[in-house]
Amino acid sequence: MDSNDNRRRGRNHLAVPLGLVAALLALFAAPPTSQGKSKSKSKRKHADEVALAAPAPTPSAPVEAASEVADAVYIFVKGAGVLRLQDGAVSTVLPTQAALRDLQLDSEGALWASLRDVGVLRIAGGRSSTLNQESFAKLAIRTPTDVWTINDSHGSVVHYDGQKWKTARTRNSLTGAFDDNRLLDIVSDGRAVWVASWNGLWRVVGGRWTRVEAPPAVAVVGDPDPAADGQAPPAYPLSLVVARPGLVACYLAGCLIYSEAGWRPSHWPVNKAHLQNAGADNLVAGTGADGRSVVIAHLDGSGEPGKSEALPPTGINDIAIDSTGRVWVATGPELFLLDANGRTLQRWKTGASGSPAGDIERVIVAGAGPARLPAK
């Protein structure tokens, strides 16, 4: 690896557990030190990789039904598994000690869990089915038979059609400024699938892949690199969030909204907070610059941004917004419920109400979420 490669840096927005293998660390090696300091072409070439073949879906033992429940909160507790909080009660949906890679709800209300050394599971109708024995870093679910993911161990985007998992693109087939491209994020807005990479933002519709160029305001950031003939490489999106107005792509220079009408600026205070989730009515939330508070704002700039008090120093692991605009925050072993102004409405700690104790690594809200949390 040359000196220019050593200057790469970036952000991994996933909550990555301990015990990562060396190959995974290498795959998510940090991008450039600034988006203007890297050579245009890396000297390293990578052969196209393909995803491992997956077995047919295999039903496992019955678990607590997830798909039949509305207005609930699901949390992943490290060392315990998936818990459901509803109507003041807590129950275990999926007991597991495996490390979480991703947790999502599909359009039918079923839970999808990607677990290290276990694989990809779909939990519906009171049963858990193993759909793939390999786990993936991020799941983007359009429908239960149209699922996209990043296979970080092979450097590829993989598609599941309800029967088979198949490589859709390798990282090197998404060409651009970097020959050693990295896949950073993947989401679905229901119409298209979006992939963020070092080589820019890609939109997938009907099997057609199109690069979506950023506007000039963020197209080039940083000082030119002498090793690249005085040209700074194009900027790339660091993270993606699906919001009601459209896709929100956050670049080093700011967060932008993309819709059918094209790009427009957002009013997210990018230098003060890291955008993590979006809800209805342009409402978005993320971790403040201090790492302990939650910032809540409207993408259209209406109203003043809200900010929570400093939460416990265990760190903010995840944020979700329910359909009523309330904000759910996982911080260490505690779950906080905030209003749109950042005021704490309720808080709950794992280990209470007979629940297993442990850090909450993920929080997902179905519908409006529960009206109240379990007793402390």
C-alpha positions in Angstrom: 0.0 0.0 0.0 1.5 3.4 -1.0 1.7 6.6 1.0 -1.5 8.0 -0.6 -3.4 4.9 0.5 -2.2 5.4 4.0 -3.9 8.8 4.1 -7.3 7.4 3.6 -9.9 7.8 6.3 -13.7 7.7 6.7 -16.5 6.7 8.9 -18.0 3.3 9.5 -21.6 4.1 10.7 -22.4 0.6 11.7 -22.2 -0.6 15.2 -19.4 -3.2 14.7 -18.9 -5.7 17.5 -15.6 -6.9 18.9 -13.9 -9.9 17.4 -13.8 -8.7 13.8 -11.6 -10.8 11.6 -8.7 -9.3 9.9 -10.3 -9.6 6.4 -13.3 -7.5 7.5 -11.0 -4.9 9.0 -9.1 -4.7 5.7 -12.3 -4.4 3.7 -13.6 -1.5 5.7 -10.2 0.2 5.9 -10.5 3.9 6.3 -11.1 6.0 3.2 -9.0 9.1 2.3 -7.8 11.6 5.0 -9.9 14.2 3.3 -12.0 13.8 0.2 -9.5 15.9 -1.6 -6.4 13.9 -0.7 -6.0 10.6 -2.5 -4.7 9.6 -5.9 -7.2 9.3 -8.7 -6.3 5.7 -9.4 -5.0 3.1 -7.0 -2.2 0.9 -8.2 -3.9 -2.1 -6.7 -6.3 -4.1 -8.9 -8.9 -6.5 -7.4 -10.4 -9.4 -9.2 -14.2 -9.6 -9.3 -15.6 -11.5 -6.3 -18.8 -13.5 -6.1 -21.0 -14.2 -3.2 -21.0 -17.6 -1.6 -23.9 -19.9 -2.4 -26.7 -19.9 0.2 -28.7 -22.9 1.3 -32.5 -23.0 0.9 -34.5 -21.4 3.7 -34.5 -23.6 6.8 -37.2 -23.2 9.5 -35.9 -23.2 13.0 -37.6 -23.5 16.4 -40.7 -21.3 17.1 -40.0 -17.9 18.5 -42.2 -15.1 19.8 -44.3 -13.7 16.9 -43.1 -10.4 15.5 -45.0 -9.8 12.3 -48.4 -9.8 14.0 -47.6 -6.9 16.3 -48.1 -3.2 15.5 -47.0 -0.2 17.6 -44.1 -1.9 19.3 -40.4 -1.3 19.8 -37.8 -3.9 19.1 -34.4 -3.7 20.6 -31.3 -5.9 20.2 -29.6 -6.5 23.5 -26.0 -7.7 23.4 -25.8 -11.2 24.7 -29.5 -11.7 24.9 -31.1 -11.1 21.5 -34.2 -9.3 20.2 -36.7 -8.0 22.8 -40.1 -6.5 22.1 -41.5 -3.7 24.2 -45.3 -3.2 23.9 -48.1 -1.9 26.2 -45.9 -1.8 29.2 -44.6 -5.4 28.8 -41.3 -6.9 27.5 -40.8 -10.2 25.8 -38.0 -12.0 24.0 -38.6 -12.3 20.3 -35.3 -14.0 19.3 -32.9 -15.3 22.0 -29.3 -15.3 20.8 -25.8 -14.6 22.0 -24.6 -14.0 18.5 -23.2 -10.6 17.5 -25.6 -8.3 15.6 -24.7 -7.0 12.1 -28.1 -5.6 11.1 -31.8 -5.6 12.1 -34.7 -4.5 9.9 -38.4 -4.7 9.5 -39.9 -5.6 6.1 -43.1 -4.3 4.5 -45.1 -7.2 6.0 -43.9 -6.4 9.5 -41.4 -9.3 9.8 -38.0 -8.9 11.4 -34.8 -9.6 9.5 -31.7 -10.2 11.6 -28.1 -10.5 10.3 -26.1 -12.3 12.9 -22.4 -13.1 12.9 -21.7 -16.8 12.7 -25.4 -17.5 12.3 -26.5 -15.9 9.1 -29.6 -14.0 7.9 -32.9 -14.8 9.7 -36.4 -13.8 8.9 -38.8 -13.8 11.9 -42.5 -14.0 11.0 -45.6 -15.8 12.1 -43.9 -17.0 15.3 -41.1 -18.8 13.5 -37.6 -18.0 12.5 -36.2 -19.1 9.1 -32.5 -19.1 8.2 -32.3 -17.6 4.7 -28.5 -17.5 4.4 -25.8 -19.0 6.5 -23.6 -16.0 5.8 -24.2 -12.7 7.6 -24.1 -9.3 5.8 -23.2 -5.8 7.0 -26.4 -4.0 5.9 -29.8 -5.1 4.7 -31.9 -2.9 2.3 -35.4 -4.5 2.1 -37.8 -3.4 -0.6 -40.1 -6.5 -0.1 -39.5 -9.9 1.4 -38.6 -11.1 -2.1 -36.5 -8.1 -3.1 -33.7 -7.7 -0.6 -30.3 -6.1 -1.2 -27.2 -6.2 1.0 -23.5 -5.5 1.1 -21.4 -8.6 1.3 -18.3 -7.0 2.9 -16.3 -10.2 2.9 -16.5 -10.4 -0.9 -16.8 -6.7 -1.7 -20.1 -7.0 -3.6 -23.7 -6.0 -3.6 -25.9 -9.1 -3.3 -29.6 -9.5 -4.2 -32.1 -11.9 -2.8 -35.2 -12.7 -4.9 -37.0 -14.9 -2.3 -35.2 -18.0 -3.6 -31.5 -17.3 -4.2 -28.8 -14.9 -3.1 -26.9 -13.7 -6.2 -24.2 -11.1 -6.8 -25.6 -8.1 -8.5 -22.4 -6.0 -8.7 -18.8 -6.3 -7.4 -17.2 -3.2 -5.9 -14.8 -3.0 -8.9 -17.6 -3.0 -11.4 -18.8 0.4 -9.9 -16.0 2.3 -11.6 -14.7 5.7 -10.8 -11.8 7.5 -9.3 -10.7 4.6 -7.2 -9.7 1.2 -8.5 -10.0 -0.3 -5.0 -13.5 0.9 -4.5 -15.3 0.4 -1.1 -19.0 -0.1 -0.5 -20.1 2.2 2.3 -23.9 2.0 2.7 -27.1 0.7 1.0 -30.7 1.7 1.5 -34.1 1.3 -0.3 -36.7 4.0 -0.6 -39.3 1.6 -1.9 -38.8 2.6 -5.5 -35.0 2.4 -5.9 -32.0 0.9 -4.2 -29.2 3.3 -3.4 -25.5 2.3 -2.9 -22.9 4.7 -1.5 -19.3 3.9 -2.4 -15.9 5.6 -2.8 -16.8 5.8 -6.5 -20.0 7.8 -5.8 -23.7 7.3 -5.3 -25.5 4.6 -7.4 -29.2 4.2 -8.1 -30.7 0.8 -9.0 -34.1 0.6 -10.7 -35.3 -2.4 -12.6 -31.8 -3.9 -12.6 -30.3 -0.8 -14.2 -27.4 0.9 -12.3 -26.9 4.6 -12.7 -24.4 6.9 -11.0 -26.0 10.0 -9.6 -23.5 12.8 -9.6 -23.4 15.2 -6.6 -24.0 18.9 -7.4 -20.9 21.2 -7.8 -21.2 22.4 -4.2 -20.0 19.0 -2.9 -18.6 17.5 -6.1 -14.9 18.3 -5.1 -13.8 18.9 -1.6 -10.3 19.6 -0.3 -6.9 20.6 -1.7 -5.7 19.0 -5.0 -3.4 16.1 -4.6 -0.1 16.5 -6.4 0.0 12.8 -7.1 -3.2 13.1 -9.0 -2.0 15.8 -11.4 -3.4 18.5 -9.3 -6.9 17.2 -9.4 -8.9 16.4 -6.3 -11.0 13.2 -6.5 -14.8 13.4 -6.6 -16.5 13.5 -3.2 -18.5 10.5 -2.2 -21.5 10.0 0.2 -20.5 8.8 3.6 -24.0 7.7 4.7 -27.5 7.4 3.3 -30.9 7.9 5.1 -34.4 7.5 3.6 -36.7 10.4 4.5 -40.2 11.4 3.4 -38.9 14.1 1.0 -36.5 11.7 -0.7 -33.0 10.2 -0.2 -30.7 12.1 2.1 -27.0 11.6 1.2 -24.5 13.0 3.6 -21.2 14.1 2.2 -18.2 15.6 4.1 -19.4 19.1 3.0 -23.1 18.6 4.0 -26.3 16.5 3.6 -28.4 16.8 0.5 -31.9 15.6 -0.5 -32.4 13.8 -3.8 -35.8 13.4 -5.3 -37.1 13.0 -8.9 -36.7 16.8 -9.2 -33.0 16.5 -8.5 -30.8 17.7 -5.7 -31.7 20.3 -3.1 -30.0 21.3 0.2 -31.2 20.1 3.5 -31.3 22.0 6.8 -29.5 19.4 8.8 -26.7 20.9 10.9 -24.1 18.6 9.5 -21.2 20.1 11.5 -23.1 19.7 14.7 -24.6 16.3 14.4 -24.4 12.9 12.6 -27.7 12.1 10.9 -28.9 8.6 11.8 -32.6 8.3 11.1 -35.7 9.9 9.6 -39.4 9.9 10.3 -42.5 11.5 8.9 -42.9 15.2 8.1 -39.3 15.9 7.3 -38.2 15.0 10.9 -34.7 13.6 11.3 -32.5 12.9 14.3 -28.9 12.1 15.0 -26.1 12.2 17.5 -24.8 15.7 18.5 -21.2 16.7 18.1 -20.7 16.1 21.8 -21.5 12.4 21.3 -24.0 12.4 24.2 -26.9 14.5 23.0 -29.5 13.9 20.3 -30.3 16.6 17.7 -33.8 16.6 16.2 -34.6 18.8 13.2 -36.8 19.2 10.1 -35.1 18.9 6.7 -37.1 21.7 5.3 -35.8 24.1 8.0 -39.2 24.6 9.6 -38.9 25.3 13.4 -35.8 25.4 15.5 -33.8 22.2 15.9 -34.4 20.4 19.2 -31.6 19.0 21.4 -31.7 16.6 24.3 -29.9 16.9 27.5 -26.6 15.1 27.8 -27.4 11.4 27.9 -25.3 8.8 29.9 -21.7 8.6 28.8 -22.1 5.1 27.6 -22.6 6.5 24.1 -25.5 6.6 21.7 -25.8 3.3 19.8 -28.9 3.9 17.7 -31.8 6.2 17.1 -35.3 5.6 15.7 -38.3 7.8 15.0 -41.9 6.5 15.4 -44.9 7.6 13.2 -45.9 10.2 15.8 -42.5 11.9 15.8 -41.2 10.6 19.1 -37.5 9.7 19.1 -36.2 6.4 20.6 -32.6 6.4 21.7 -30.4 3.4 22.6 -27.6 4.4 24.9 -25.7 1.7 26.8 -28.2 -0.5 28.7 -30.9 2.3 28.6 -33.6 3.2 26.2 -34.7 6.9 26.1 -38.0 8.2 24.6 -37.8 11.9 23.6 -40.3 14.3 22.1 -39.5 16.3 19.0 -38.0 19.0 21.1 -35.6 16.6 22.7 -37.3 16.4 26.1 -37.2 13.1 27.9 -40.6 11.5 28.1 -39.7 8.1 29.5 -36.6 5.9 30.1 -36.2 2.2 30.6 -33.2 0.0 31.5 -32.5 -3.6 30.5 -32.7 -6.0 33.4 -35.9 -4.3 34.6 -39.3 -6.1 34.5 -37.6 -9.5 34.4 -35.8 -8.7 31.1 -32.2 -9.8 30.4 -29.6 -7.1 31.0 -27.1 -5.8 28.5 -26.3 -3.0 26.2 -28.9 -2.0 23.6 -27.2 -2.0 20.2 -30.2 -1.5 17.9 -33.7 0.0 18.2 -36.5 -0.3 15.6 -40.0 1.1 15.9 -43.1 -0.4 14.4 -45.9 2.1 13.8 -46.4 4.6 16.6 -44.5 2.5 19.1 -45.8 1.5 22.5 -47.8 4.0 24.5 -45.7 3.3 27.6 -42.5 1.5 28.5 -42.3 -1.4 31.0 -42.0 -0.6 34.7 -38.5 0.0 35.9 
